[in-house]
Amino acid sequence: MTFRRILIATSFIALGCRHGNVPVPAFSPATTSKATSARGESIVRNAAVCGQCHAADPQRDVDGPLSGGMEFSDWRIGTARAANLTSDVETGLGSWSDAEIVRALRNGERKDGRLLAPVMPYEWLHGMSDDDALAVARYLKSLPPVRHEVRQSPNFVFKLGKLFLGPKPAASIAAPLRGVTAQYGGYLAQNVGLCGECHTPRTGLRSEPDRSRLFAGMAHPPKDFPAKPPNLTPDPDTGIGRWSEADFLQTLRTGTKLTGVQLHAFMPWRQIRRMSDDDLRAIYLYLRTLPPIRNDGAPAAQKR
């Protein structure tokens, strides 16, 4: 790519994304009393499955120590590496406050004010509630320290783009009431469980989620995806339009598609199946509210 093309591409990447530094969030006494490490563990280990990127060895032990190091390479950013999320003071989050962790999680801003590479899905996590984000921070601070220094290798495009790019704006967010509702299911699927991060097509130079086609699957996933995530919209031919609630739960509990084929190992069903029946039923209800989108390029998820 020529220098001129890099400059043009960077300009497009930066377009419309100028924000100042985000202040460290302040939490009310009510929020701090509700946030628990147990809730954070459930989110980190069962819903968001952070170990898929941040585990010491994601290929072998997603539930292992979250000491980071996994590499992601892209022309837009260079090489980004999953951070050490353990409580080690020098190489992990041991010196970070709960609020600084929440800011990084939801806004993409590090303790030192630097922008996190957008490999970290703060585009989706920005909608996580104050209660849940603080619970995640408290769980991460409870992890045993693992000394593992993780260095980033940003390229020229990302360094130049940071002159224009910035973190997501500050916000105080309340989650929908927990229950078997489409509203709560949408919150889980998009802002906690990160289903949208894999199952929504991406578009443009910045490879942003195409929210006009939420959960329509990926015919052309990023190169680090070992499989094409299927269409989860209610399309009867290429999505899950013919699936019952029981079909949905059975697939996530057993890791076997209705056709008898095993889910690809990239899909962390072994962790997601630990979510409660009510949470999974809420996600199913939400997916049923989406407009059906035909996507012949993504793997078929329909009931045969």
C-alpha positions in Angstrom: 0.0 0.0 0.0 1.4 3.4 -1.0 1.9 6.2 1.5 -0.8 8.2 -0.2 -3.3 5.3 0.1 -2.4 4.9 3.8 -3.2 8.6 4.4 -6.5 8.3 2.6 -7.5 5.1 4.4 -6.5 6.6 7.8 -8.7 9.7 7.0 -11.7 7.5 6.4 -11.0 5.4 9.5 -10.9 8.6 11.6 -13.9 10.2 10.1 -16.6 10.9 12.6 -14.7 9.5 15.6 -13.2 12.4 17.5 -13.7 12.3 21.2 -11.7 13.8 24.1 -10.3 11.7 27.0 -13.0 10.1 29.1 -13.2 10.9 32.8 -12.9 8.0 35.2 -16.5 7.0 36.0 -18.0 7.7 39.5 -20.3 5.1 41.0 -23.2 5.6 43.4 -23.3 3.7 46.7 -26.2 1.7 45.3 -24.1 0.6 42.3 -21.1 -0.4 44.4 -23.3 -2.4 46.7 -24.9 -4.3 43.9 -21.6 -5.2 42.1 -20.3 -8.5 43.1 -17.3 -10.6 42.1 -19.6 -13.6 41.5 -21.6 -11.7 38.9 -18.4 -10.5 37.3 -17.1 -14.1 37.1 -20.3 -15.2 35.4 -20.0 -12.5 32.8 -16.2 -13.0 32.2 -16.2 -16.8 32.1 -19.7 -17.8 30.8 -21.2 -14.9 28.8 -18.4 -12.7 27.3 -15.9 -15.7 27.5 -13.0 -13.3 27.8 -10.6 -16.2 27.9 -11.1 -16.8 24.2 -8.7 -13.9 23.7 -7.1 -13.2 27.1 -6.4 -16.7 28.4 -2.7 -17.7 28.6 -3.5 -20.5 26.1 -6.9 -19.9 24.5 -6.5 -22.9 22.2 -6.3 -25.4 25.1 -7.8 -23.7 28.2 -10.2 -20.8 27.7 -11.0 -21.0 31.4 -7.3 -20.6 32.4 -5.4 -17.6 33.8 -6.3 -14.4 31.9 -2.6 -13.4 31.5 -3.0 -12.4 27.8 -0.6 -12.4 24.8 -2.8 -13.6 22.0 -1.9 -11.7 18.8 -4.2 -10.0 16.3 -2.7 -8.5 13.2 -4.4 -6.1 10.8 -3.3 -3.4 8.4 -5.4 -0.9 10.3 -3.7 -1.4 13.6 -0.5 -3.5 13.2 -0.2 -6.2 15.9 -2.4 -6.0 19.0 -2.0 -8.4 21.8 -4.6 -9.4 24.4 -3.8 -7.7 27.7 -2.9 -9.4 31.0 -6.1 -9.1 33.0 -4.8 -10.6 36.3 -4.0 -8.6 39.4 -0.3 -8.5 38.8 0.8 -4.9 39.8 3.5 -4.5 37.2 2.1 -6.3 34.1 -1.6 -6.7 34.8 -4.4 -4.7 36.4 -3.1 -4.7 40.0 -2.5 -1.0 40.0 -5.7 -0.1 38.3 -8.8 1.1 40.1 -12.2 -0.5 39.5 -13.3 2.7 37.7 -10.2 2.7 35.4 -11.0 -0.9 34.4 -14.6 0.0 33.7 -13.4 2.9 31.5 -11.1 0.6 29.5 -13.9 -2.0 29.2 -16.6 0.3 28.0 -14.8 3.3 26.5 -11.5 1.9 25.2 -9.2 4.1 27.2 -6.3 2.7 29.1 -5.2 3.8 32.6 -2.5 6.0 31.0 -5.0 7.6 28.6 -3.9 5.7 25.5 -6.5 4.3 23.2 -7.0 0.6 23.1 -6.9 -1.0 19.7 -10.5 -1.7 18.5 -9.8 -5.4 18.6 -11.1 -5.0 22.1 -14.9 -4.9 21.5 -15.7 -1.8 23.4 -18.0 -0.9 20.5 -20.4 -3.5 22.0 -19.3 -3.3 25.7 -20.0 0.4 25.7 -23.6 -0.6 26.5 -22.8 -2.7 29.5 -24.5 -1.5 32.7 -22.7 0.3 35.5 -23.5 -2.6 37.8 -22.2 -5.3 35.5 -19.1 -3.4 34.4 -18.2 -2.8 38.0 -18.8 -6.5 38.8 -16.4 -7.4 36.0 -13.8 -5.1 37.4 -14.1 -6.5 40.8 -13.8 -10.1 39.5 -10.7 -9.2 37.5 -9.0 -7.6 40.5 -9.7 -10.8 42.5 -7.7 -13.0 40.1 -4.3 -14.3 41.3 -1.5 -12.3 39.9 0.4 -13.7 36.9 3.5 -11.8 35.8 3.4 -11.6 32.0 4.4 -8.5 30.2 2.4 -7.9 27.0 3.7 -5.4 24.5 1.7 -3.8 21.7 3.1 -3.2 18.2 0.9 -0.6 16.6 1.7 0.3 13.0 1.9 3.7 11.3 -1.8 3.7 10.3 -3.0 3.2 13.8 -0.5 5.7 15.3 -1.6 8.3 12.7 -5.3 7.5 13.2 -5.0 8.1 16.9 -4.7 11.8 16.1 -8.4 11.6 15.2 -9.7 8.5 16.9 -10.7 8.5 20.5 -12.5 6.4 23.1 -16.3 6.0 23.3 -18.0 8.8 25.2 -18.8 8.5 28.9 -22.2 7.2 29.9 -24.0 5.9 33.0 -26.1 2.9 32.0 -28.7 0.8 33.7 -29.5 -2.7 32.5 -33.0 -3.8 31.6 -34.7 -5.8 34.4 -33.5 -9.3 34.5 -36.0 -11.8 33.1 -37.1 -13.9 30.2 -37.7 -10.9 27.9 -36.5 -9.9 24.5 -35.3 -6.6 26.0 -33.0 -8.3 28.5 -32.0 -10.9 25.9 -30.9 -8.1 23.6 -28.8 -6.6 26.3 -27.1 -10.0 27.0 -26.5 -10.8 23.3 -25.1 -7.4 22.4 -23.5 -5.8 25.5 -22.6 -8.7 27.8 -22.4 -12.0 25.8 -20.9 -10.3 22.7 -22.8 -12.6 20.3 -23.1 -9.6 18.0 -19.4 -9.2 17.8 -19.0 -12.5 15.9 -22.4 -12.9 14.3 -22.9 -9.5 12.7 -21.3 -8.7 9.3 -18.7 -6.0 9.2 -18.3 -3.2 6.6 -16.2 -0.3 5.5 -12.5 0.5 5.9 -12.8 0.5 9.6 -14.5 -3.0 9.6 -17.3 -1.8 11.8 -20.4 -3.9 12.7 -23.1 -3.4 10.1 -26.0 -2.8 12.5 -28.5 -2.8 9.7 -27.8 -6.5 9.5 -27.5 -7.5 13.1 -26.8 -11.2 13.7 -27.0 -12.0 9.9 -23.8 -14.0 10.1 -20.5 -13.5 8.4 -19.8 -14.6 4.8 -16.4 -12.8 4.9 -15.1 -12.9 8.5 -11.8 -11.4 9.7 -8.8 -13.5 8.8 -8.2 -14.5 12.4 -11.7 -16.2 12.5 -11.2 -19.9 11.9 -14.9 -20.3 10.9 -17.8 -18.3 9.5 -20.3 -17.4 12.2 -23.8 -18.4 11.1 -26.9 -16.3 10.6 -29.0 -16.0 13.8 -31.9 -14.0 12.4 -35.3 -15.6 12.0 -34.8 -16.2 8.2 -36.4 -19.6 7.6 -33.9 -20.8 5.0 -30.5 -19.4 6.1 -31.1 -18.5 9.8 -32.9 -19.9 12.8 -36.5 -19.2 11.7 -37.5 -22.8 12.1 -35.8 -23.3 15.4 -38.0 -23.7 18.6 -36.8 -22.4 21.9 -36.0 -26.1 22.8 -33.9 -26.4 19.6 -31.9 -23.3 20.6 -31.2 -24.5 24.1 -30.3 -28.0 23.1 -27.8 -26.7 20.5 -26.0 -24.5 23.1 -26.1 -27.2 25.8 -24.8 -30.0 23.7 -22.7 -28.2 21.1 -24.4 -30.2 18.3 -26.4 -28.6 15.5 -29.9 -29.8 14.7 -28.4 -31.5 11.7 -26.2 -33.6 13.9 -23.0 -31.6 13.1 -20.8 -30.4 15.9 -20.5 -26.7 16.5 -17.0 -25.4 15.5 -14.7 -25.1 18.4 -14.4 -21.4 17.8 -17.9 -21.1 19.2 -17.4 -21.2 23.0 -20.5 -23.2 23.7 -18.9 -25.1 26.6 -18.8 -21.8 28.5 -22.0 -20.4 27.2 -23.9 -23.5 28.2 -23.2 -22.5 31.8 -25.5 -19.5 31.5 -28.9 -20.0 33.1 -31.9 -21.3 31.2 -33.7 -18.0 31.7 -30.7 -16.0 30.2 -30.5 -18.3 27.1 -34.3 -18.1 26.7 -34.2 -14.3 26.8 -31.5 -14.3 24.1 -33.7 -16.6 22.0 -36.7 -14.3 22.4 -34.5 -11.4 21.3 -33.2 -13.1 18.2 -36.8 -13.9 17.2 -37.6 -10.1 17.2 -34.9 -9.4 14.6 -35.9 -8.8 11.0 -35.2 -12.0 9.0 -32.2 -11.5 6.7 -31.3 -14.0 4.0 -27.5 -14.6 3.9 -26.5 -17.4 1.6 -22.8 -16.7 2.2 -22.9 -17.5 5.9 -23.2 -21.1 7.1 -26.8 -22.3 7.2 -28.1 -22.6 10.8 -31.6 -23.6 9.8 -33.5 -26.7 11.0 -33.6 -29.4 8.3 
